[in-house]
Structure formats: structure tokens, C-alpha cells
Amino acid sequence: MQIEFKALTVDLTDDIRAYAVEKVGMLEKLLGNIEEENVRYEVELAQDLKQQSGTIYRADITVFAGPEKTHAVGHGETMFAAIDQSKDDLSRRLRRNKTKRLDFLRRGGAKIKRMVRFWE
């Protein structure tokens, strides 16, 4: 698992790095049969401008899995909350893509089955 970190306006501490690695590791099961060498993650952490309500943190997570690229952004009052939000959004997107691929495969198999029954 290759993870590249980019910390633009925040200090990347060991706690934040370990937390991000743990959360990104949970996404492995959603990638399907893609080999681990072909999967690369980019985690970009930043602190947005101070708002009236306080400091807002941003976490961008991008997954490069084979030819596909999936990206999610999360915002939160803490860096950990931003990482959680982006991980949840990314897992929702990956799960949706995986479901679409499986449904497409099943529909193709059903069409072939109907064609074979027609020839009998």
C-alpha cells in the first residue's frame, strides 16, 4: 500500500499520520481484485482560512486503483474529523462503483444465458 502525504498548511504529526493510515487501510476491501502494487493513495491535509466560527481543516483523499481514480474531500473542526468525513465519502463512492461493476457483470451474464436458451 503506497500512501503519499501532503501537508500544506499544517504540521504532519505522527498521530495524524497513523490515524490517516488506519482509516485509508479500511478502504482496501472495497477495491475488489486489484493488486496491491497497482493501488496508490494520496492524502492531502490542509488548514483552511479561519472562519468566524473557528479553524476549519480539510482532508483530500485520492485513490488511484489501476486505471480508475476516485477522490473525496472532507471538512471538519479537527483534522481527525476531516479525515473521517473524507474516508466515509470515499468509501461510499468506492462501494457504489463496486456495486455498479458487479451489476453490469450480472446483467451481461443474464443476457448470455437468455441467448443460449433461445438457441436450444
C-alpha positions in Angstrom: 0.0 0.0 0.0 1.6 3.2 -1.2 0.4 6.4 0.7 1.7 9.8 -0.2 1.1 12.6 2.3 1.0 16.3 1.5 0.6 18.7 4.4 0.2 22.1 3.0 -0.6 24.4 6.0 -0.5 22.1 8.9 2.2 20.1 10.7 2.0 16.4 10.0 2.4 14.7 13.3 2.9 11.0 13.9 -0.6 10.8 15.4 -2.3 12.3 12.4 -0.2 10.1 10.0 -1.1 6.9 11.9 -4.8 7.8 12.1 -4.9 8.5 8.3 -3.0 5.2 7.5 -5.5 3.4 9.7 -8.6 4.9 8.0 -7.2 4.5 4.5 -6.4 0.9 5.3 -10.1 0.3 5.8 -10.7 1.1 2.1 -8.7 -1.9 0.8 -11.6 -4.3 0.9 -13.7 -2.1 -1.3 -11.2 -2.1 -4.2 -12.0 -5.7 -5.3 -9.5 -7.8 -7.1 -7.0 -5.0 -7.9 -3.4 -6.0 -7.0 -1.9 -4.0 -4.1 1.0 -2.9 -6.3 -1.5 -1.0 -8.6 -3.1 0.9 -5.8 -1.8 4.3 -4.7 -3.3 6.8 -2.2 -2.7 10.5 -1.9 -3.7 12.2 1.3 -3.6 16.0 1.3 -4.1 17.7 4.6 -4.6 21.5 5.0 -6.0 24.2 7.2 -8.5 26.5 5.5 -8.7 30.1 6.3 -10.0 30.9 9.8 -13.7 31.3 9.7 -15.8 33.3 12.2 -16.8 30.0 13.8 -13.1 28.8 14.2 -10.5 27.0 12.2 -11.7 24.6 9.5 -9.5 21.6 8.4 -9.6 19.9 5.0 -8.6 16.4 4.1 -8.5 15.3 0.4 -8.0 11.6 -0.2 -7.5 10.3 -3.7 -7.3 6.6 -4.7 -5.6 5.5 -7.9 -6.7 1.9 -8.4 -5.5 0.6 -11.7 -6.9 2.9 -14.4 -9.6 4.4 -12.1 -9.3 7.5 -9.9 -11.6 8.2 -7.0 -11.4 11.4 -5.0 -13.2 12.7 -1.8 -12.9 15.9 0.3 -13.8 16.2 3.9 -14.0 19.3 6.2 -14.1 19.4 10.0 -13.3 21.3 13.1 -10.4 19.0 13.8 -8.1 17.2 11.5 -9.4 13.8 12.7 -13.0 14.8 11.9 -12.0 15.9 8.4 -10.2 12.6 7.7 -13.2 10.7 9.0 -15.6 12.6 6.7 -13.4 12.2 3.6 -13.0 8.5 4.4 -16.7 8.0 4.7 -17.4 9.8 1.4 -14.7 7.9 -0.4 -15.9 4.5 0.9 -19.5 5.4 -0.2 -18.1 6.2 -3.7 -16.0 3.0 -3.9 -18.9 0.9 -2.7 -21.1 2.4 -5.4 -18.5 1.8 -8.1 -18.1 -1.8 -7.0 -21.8 -2.4 -7.0 -22.1 -0.9 -10.5 -19.4 -3.2 -11.8 -21.0 -6.3 -10.3 -24.4 -5.4 -11.6 -23.1 -4.8 -15.1 -21.4 -8.2 -15.0 -24.5 -9.9 -13.8 -26.6 -8.2 -16.5 -24.2 -9.4 -19.1 -24.3 -12.9 -17.8 -28.1 -12.9 -17.8 -28.1 -11.8 -21.5 -25.8 -14.6 -22.4 -28.0 -17.1 -20.6 -31.1 -15.8 -22.5 -29.2 -16.1 -25.8 -28.2 -19.7 -25.0 -31.8 -20.6 -24.0 -33.0 -19.2 -27.3 -30.8 -21.4 -29.4 -32.0 -24.6 -27.6 
